[in-house]
Amino acid sequence: MKLALQAALAALLPATAAFADQDVKINFSAEIGGHPFACDATFTGIGSTGAAVRGTDFRLYVSDVAMIAADGTRSPVTLTESAFQHDGVALLDFEDGSAACDNGTAPLNTQLAGTVAEGSYTGVAFNVGVPFEMNHGDPTTAPTPLNLTSMFWNWRGGYKFVRIDMVPTDKAESGPKGWFLHLGSTMCKSGGKTDAPAAPCKNPNLMAVSFDGFDPAKQTLVIDPAPVVAEADMRSNTPQTSPGCMSFLNDPDCDTVMTKLGLPFKDIAAGEQQLIAVR
């Protein structure tokens, strides 16, 4: 009887702080060349020849979000289920389907929202990309936000982790139709393009991002492709390759780009990622 009473009283006690969670919201903004992204805007001075471009798409997937404590330990963020967040994967969407972005959708999402173990944090970490276990399913039956075929290559390759499409406004008639930055997994082995690989791709191309100094209450993470494409010519494209850089090893237009995403490419070592910065 005494033990039963003690158990009943314990059940009424509030949860201890060690098991409490706190809300966290991480804000993002999109820019091209330091100017706010908009589907009806033109951005100048982009790439190695200072091209003028329109942005026609600006979306990316994020996963494995964690907050970083002062001692370097990481606490995972549980993303709240929503139209833009499912099972730890979120879609950041800065295009609104208007003007030059007519391939997109109207709703926007510029924030990650979730909970993290109660504590004091001084940084943030996440991957740009979709984990292998979720990367090669059927987008026509997948839950939102993984149900966008415009963000999907095929079952073998999986999702486009990053889709930032730029179209030069001052290109020659014979120039490329656009300069597209698409990041995704490559060298994935399967029986065909409509077959999912059984083992992880040789180049998963998950882009690891971390900032030791970040306060989500005061700061924003700014995504800007201009530093990534600084050595690329927006007005030209290697013949017989996809426009811009789509992560494929046979594309010389990726040679100066992938390293700036913090990823190795062929025999080129990874550098510091330059796509995302703290402001």
N, C-alpha and C positions, 0 to 999 in steps of 0.2 A: 504493500500500500504506500509506504514511504517513497519507494523508488518511482512508483507511478506518479505520485504528486510532484516529485522533483522533475520528472520528464515533462509533465504538463506545464510547470512553471517555466522551464527552459524554452519550450516552444513559443511562449508568449514574449520572451525577451527580444529586443530588436537585434538585427544582424550586426555583427561586430564590424568595425571600420575596415578590417582586413578583407572583408568580402563585399564591401560597398563599391559601387561604380559611380563615375561622374560623367556627365555629358561632355562631348567634345565636338566642335565644329571647325573644319579646316577650309578656309576660303581660298579660291583660285581666281585668277583673272587671265585673260588671253590678250596677247599683243602681237603685232608684227612690226618689227623695226622700232619698238619702243612706243608704238601708238596703239590705243585700244582697238581690238578686233571688232569689225562690223561688216556685215555682208554687203553693204552698199558703199564701202570705203575703198580707196586706192592707197597703196603703201609704196613709197618711193625709196630708192637707194638700197634695194635688196639684192643680195648675192654679189659675186665677184665683179659684175659689170654695172652694178647700181640700177637694176631694173625697177620699173614700176609694175606692181602686181595687184590683182584683186584676190581676196581670200574667198574661196568657194566652199570650203569645209574646214571645221576645226573641232575635232572630237578625239578623245583618248580614253582608254580603259585603265583603271587603277585597282590594285589588289594588295593584300598583305600589309595593310596599314598598321603602324605602331607608333606610339609616343615614346620618346627617349628621355630617361631621367638623367640627372646631372652626373651620376656615376657610370653612365653608358648603357645601363640595362634598358631593355625594350619591353613595353607592355602592349599586347595586341589591342587594336581597336575593333570592337564589334560594330560593324556598320548596320544601321537601322534599315530594315527592309522597306523598299519604296520602288517607284517606277524606275529609278536610276541606280538602285543598289540592291544586289541580291547575292546572298551566300558569300559575302566577303569581297565581291567584285563590284566596282562602281564605274559608271560612264560619266565623264565630264564632257558637257556639250555646250559649246559657245556659239554655234550657228543656230539661226532661227527659221530656216527654210525660206527666207525672203531674198529678194534681189539675186545676187550671184550664187546664193546658197540654195537654189531650188531643188538640189538633190537631197536636202536635209529634212529636218522636222521642226515644228514650231517650238516645242518646249525646250527650255534651257535648264542646265544644271551646272552651277559653278561652285558647289560646296560638297564636302564629305561630312556626313553627320553620323554619330554613333556614340558609344560609351567605352570607357576605359577604366581600369582599376583606379580607385581613388589614390591620388598622389600628386606630387609636384613634378612637372615635366619641363624640359628645356629644349626639346627637339622633336623632330618627326621623321619617320622613314616609311617608304612604301615602294612597291614595284609599279612601273608603268607596263601593263600587260595583263594577260589572262593566264592563270595557272594551267599547266598541261592537262590536268584532270578535267577542266572545263572548256578547253580551247578547241576541241575537235568534234563537237556535237553538231546537231542539226539546228541551225538558227531559226528555221521555220516552226519548230516546236519548242524552242527554248523559252524560258521565262524572260521577261524584260529585266535588264537592258541588253540581254544577249540575243535578242530576237531581231536584230537589225541586219538584214542581208547586205546593206551598204557598208557595214563594218566587218564583212566576212569575205575571205578569199575562197576557200573551199574546205572540205572536210580534212584533207591532208595538211594544208597549211594553217588552217584555223582563222582566228580573228585578226583584223588589222588593229594592233594595239594603239597605234597613232594614225590618225588620218588628218593631215593638214595639207589642203590643196590650194595651190597658188597658180594664178594664170597671168602671165605677162600681158600688159596692155599695150606695150610698145614693141612687140616682137615682129620679126619679118614674116611675110606670108608663109614662107617655108619652115618657120620655126615650130617648136612643139606645141601641142594644144594646151599644155600646162606643165607645171613643175610640182609634182606630188610627193610629199613626204609620207610614206606608209611604212610603218615598222611592224614586223610580225616574225614569227618563227620560220626558219628555213632549214633545208636539208632534212625534211621529215619523210620517213620511209613508210610507204603503204602500197597496196596493190593498185591504187589509182587515185585520181583527184577526189573522187567521191568516197574514198575509204579513209577512215581515221587511222593514224599510226598507233601501233601497239606500244611503242616505246617513245620516250621523249625525243624531240628533234635534236639533231646535232648542234644546231644554233638556236637555242630557245629564244634568245634576244629579249629576255625580260630585263627591263632597264631599271636598275636599282638606284633609288634616289634617297638621300638622307641629308638632313640639316641639323647640326648640333645646336645651333642657335635659332630657335623659332618659337614664337609665342602666338598661338592661334587666336588669342583674344585681341592682339594688336597688329599682327602681320598677315600678309597675303603671299601665296605662292604664285608667281607670275610665269606663265608659259609663253615663250617667244621663240619661233623657229629661226629668226634672223641670224643669231650667232651660229646656229647649226649649219646653215646654208651659205655662210659668209664666203666660202671659197668655191661655190658652185655657180655656174652661169645659168640664170633663170631663162635665158633666151635660146638655149641650145640643149640638145640631148643626143647622147650616143646612139647612132643608128641601130635599129633592130633591138632596142631595149625599151622597157617601160618608161613613160615620161617621169622625169625626176629620179628619186631614189626610193625603191620599194624593197630594200633590204637584200636583194638577190645578189649572189656572189659574182655573177657574170656581168654586173652592171658597173662600169667605171665611174658613173655619176655618183656612186655611193662612197667612193674612195675617201673623199674629204668630209663626208657626212657622218658615217656610223661612229667614228671615233669620238665625235662631238656629242654623241648620245651616250657616251660612256661604255661603248661596246667594241670588242675587237672585230676586225673585218679582214678576211683573208689573212695576210701576214702583217697587217697593220695593227699595232697595239692599241688598246682602248685608252682614251684620254679621260679627262674630267667631263662629265655631262654638262652641256651648256644650254639645254632646252628649258630648264626650270630654275628659277632663282627666288630668293626671299626678298620681300620688300615690306 
